[in-house]
């Protein structure tokens, strides 16, 4: 069965939150929304969704929750084509802002966290809570006017995104004890992949390693780069170069055999890759 793709009006009807004023912009204050849909199978949205919620008591995936964060408000951002499912319990509080892509695309492209698709929540410190609850409240107040300004609301949304970027950076640092394990597991899985899967064609993707950590590729990429200064793709390619150099130095395998053993479909792809990374062709490197 295919996943439903919902517009803002369709999603509001599906949630049963009503009072739609525009097909391109909607704000929900969950206070008092006692008839809201409590459980849903996966649905896909075609708009941006920013939501802030009070402290949660549910358990998230590994790496997702610290013991001292169960009393912290949290928020998340979803972009068009993200898939959502939920099961919640009343009473409700919090806000959700739904914005058409035509309003937000030009701002969202500057923030990688907007494209996190595994619902990696941003857990807020008390100071961050104060800032974001205030901004969401201002958006709700503006939207509640008979003649609200979409320009004012989009300005607030852009300000929220600006703050959130800094808050995600802070979250990486304050949760470093967890994320250092993510990095260590990445290195371990990288070595294991090439040690155990030499017969599998193709280089492993960033998504392959992100999935092992229960994180979306974008969140995983931001995390790895934040702590190591290099993207996961750079780490993967550097590891391939290291293995290639070792095989060229210390084995009698042909360049074609080395190419296939590292996951390249064609030896000429491997040769171009190696030259780009080292400035030398595999043959020249071996002869040196």
KAZI-V191089 format. One record per residue. N is the residue number from 1. PHI is phi in radians with two decimals (NA if undefined). PSI is psi in whole degrees, 0 to 359 (999 if undefined). D_LAST is the distance of its C-alpha to the last C-alpha in whole Angstrom. Layout:
BEGIN
n = <N;N>
phi = <PHI;PHI>
psi = <PSI;PSI>
d_last = <D_LAST;D_LAST>
END
This chain:
BEGIN
n = <1;2;3;4;5;6;7;8;9;10;11;12;13;14;15;16;17;18;19;20;21;22;23;24;25;26;27;28;29;30;31;32;33;34;35;36;37;38;39;40;41;42;43;44;45;46;47;48;49;50;51;52;53;54;55;56;57;58;59;60;61;62;63;64;65;66;67;68;69;70;71;72;73;74;75;76;77;78;79;80;81;82;83;84;85;86;87;88;89;90;91;92;93;94;95;96;97;98;99;100;101;102;103;104;105;106;107;108;109;110;111;112;113;114;115;116;117;118;119;120;121;122;123;124;125;126;127;128;129;130;131;132;133;134;135;136;137;138;139;140;141;142;143;144;145;146;147;148;149;150;151;152;153;154;155;156;157;158;159;160;161;162;163;164;165;166;167;168;169;170;171;172;173;174;175;176;177;178;179;180;181;182;183;184;185;186;187;188;189;190;191;192;193;194;195;196;197;198;199;200;201;202;203;204;205;206;207;208;209;210;211;212;213;214;215;216;217;218;219;220;221;222;223;224;225;226;227;228;229;230;231;232;233;234;235;236;237;238;239;240;241;242;243;244;245;246;247;248;249;250;251;252;253;254;255;256;257;258;259;260;261;262;263;264;265;266;267;268;269;270;271;272;273;274;275;276;277;278;279;280;281;282;283;284;285;286;287;288>
phi = <NA;-1.32;-1.33;-1.25;-1.93;-1.99;-1.41;-1.02;-1.06;-1.15;-1.16;-1.11;-1.15;-1.13;-1.29;1.17;-1.90;1.01;0.93;-1.26;-1.85;-2.67;-1.42;-1.96;-2.70;-2.65;-2.21;-2.04;-1.74;-1.28;-1.04;1.45;-1.48;-1.35;-1.74;-1.18;-1.10;-1.59;-2.50;-2.60;-1.25;-0.99;-2.28;-1.89;-1.85;-2.01;-2.54;-1.55;-2.29;-1.98;-2.38;-2.19;-2.30;-1.30;-0.87;-1.83;-2.12;-1.56;-1.59;-1.80;-1.13;-0.90;1.32;-1.58;-2.39;-1.64;-1.03;-1.54;-1.85;-1.19;-1.83;-1.87;-1.10;-2.50;-2.50;-2.61;-2.24;-2.10;-2.02;-0.94;1.44;-1.31;-1.91;-2.10;-2.56;-2.77;-2.61;-2.23;-2.14;-1.27;-1.39;-1.92;-2.75;2.03;-2.35;-2.35;-2.00;-1.97;-2.34;-1.07;-1.03;-1.13;-1.50;-2.01;-0.93;-1.19;-1.56;-1.13;-1.10;-1.52;-2.23;-1.16;-1.13;-1.06;-1.76;-1.12;-2.09;-2.02;0.96;-1.29;-1.15;-1.66;-1.54;-1.71;-1.29;-1.08;-1.13;-1.17;-0.98;-0.99;-1.13;-1.32;-1.06;-1.12;-1.19;-1.10;-1.11;-1.15;-1.08;-1.10;-1.12;-1.11;-1.16;-1.29;-1.23;-1.08;-2.10;-1.38;-1.86;-1.14;-1.12;-1.11;-1.12;-1.13;-1.11;-1.10;-1.07;-1.10;-1.15;-1.04;-1.07;-1.10;-1.11;-1.07;-0.98;-1.16;-1.23;-1.14;-1.05;-1.10;-1.11;-1.00;-1.25;-1.30;-1.88;-1.07;-1.09;-1.37;-1.25;-1.11;-1.20;-1.03;-1.15;-1.07;-1.16;-1.06;-1.06;-1.12;-1.21;-1.12;-1.12;-1.11;-1.02;-1.35;-1.38;-1.91;-2.21;-1.15;-1.54;-1.57;-1.24;1.59;-1.36;-1.17;-1.57;-1.08;-1.06;-1.04;-1.35;-1.09;-1.09;-1.13;-1.77;1.05;-2.18;-1.30;-0.98;-1.18;-1.12;-1.02;-1.12;-1.12;-1.10;-1.07;-1.20;-1.05;-1.60;-1.94;1.45;-2.30;-1.29;-1.00;-1.08;-1.08;-1.10;-1.08;-1.17;-1.10;-1.15;-1.07;-1.09;-1.04;-1.15;-1.11;-1.07;-1.11;-1.20;-1.19;-1.34;-2.01;-2.27;-1.79;-1.04;-1.22;-1.09;-1.12;-1.12;-1.11;-1.00;-1.16;-1.17;-1.66;1.75;-1.39;-1.29;-2.37;-1.03;-1.20;-1.14;-1.08;-1.08;-1.16;-1.06;-1.13;-1.11;-1.09;-1.43;-2.04;1.45;-2.25;-1.33;-0.97;-1.13;-1.12;-1.02;-1.13;-1.18;-1.18>
psi = <131;150;137;139;117;136;176;311;318;320;319;319;321;319;336;50;346;193;45;129;337;151;349;352;131;145;132;126;114;350;122;1;70;347;11;148;125;339;141;141;168;132;149;139;155;29;174;140;120;128;142;136;157;179;142;155;7;155;137;183;164;147;355;335;128;154;326;11;1;343;19;137;158;160;165;162;132;149;170;139;0;149;133;146;156;161;110;165;140;165;163;152;166;181;154;133;124;127;132;148;327;336;328;347;317;336;318;333;342;357;113;330;338;333;14;127;18;16;50;101;147;111;129;140;171;319;319;322;312;314;309;321;323;316;317;322;322;321;315;320;315;317;334;348;152;319;81;162;114;330;318;316;316;326;317;318;316;323;320;314;322;315;316;324;312;326;325;320;318;320;321;316;317;343;26;330;326;315;335;328;322;316;315;320;324;311;317;316;328;312;318;320;312;340;326;351;41;338;356;120;151;145;147;145;165;322;326;315;326;320;325;336;7;35;155;155;320;316;315;316;317;319;309;317;325;318;334;345;357;149;160;322;320;318;317;313;322;321;319;317;317;314;321;316;318;317;323;324;317;6;168;12;143;163;324;317;320;318;310;324;337;1;3;137;329;138;326;331;317;317;318;318;312;318;319;322;329;344;1;152;157;321;315;317;315;319;330;999>
d_last = <58;56;56;58;57;60;61;62;66;65;63;66;69;66;66;70;70;72;73;71;71;68;66;63;63;65;65;66;68;68;71;74;72;74;73;70;68;67;64;62;60;56;57;55;56;55;56;54;56;56;58;59;61;62;61;60;61;59;55;52;49;47;45;48;51;51;55;56;55;58;61;58;59;56;55;53;52;52;51;52;51;50;52;55;57;59;62;64;67;70;71;68;67;65;64;62;61;60;59;58;54;56;57;54;51;50;50;48;45;44;45;42;45;47;45;45;46;47;50;48;51;51;53;55;56;59;59;57;59;62;60;59;63;64;62;63;66;66;65;68;70;69;69;73;74;76;74;71;68;65;63;64;63;59;59;60;57;55;56;55;52;51;52;51;47;48;49;46;44;47;47;43;43;47;46;42;43;43;40;38;39;38;34;34;35;32;29;31;32;28;26;29;29;25;26;29;29;26;28;30;29;28;27;29;31;33;36;35;34;37;40;39;40;43;42;42;38;39;41;38;36;38;38;34;33;36;35;31;31;29;30;30;28;25;25;25;22;20;21;19;16;16;17;14;11;13;14;10;9;13;14;15;16;16;15;18;19;17;19;22;22;21;24;23;26;24;20;20;21;18;16;18;18;15;14;17;16;13;13;10;11;10;9;6;5;5;4;0>
END
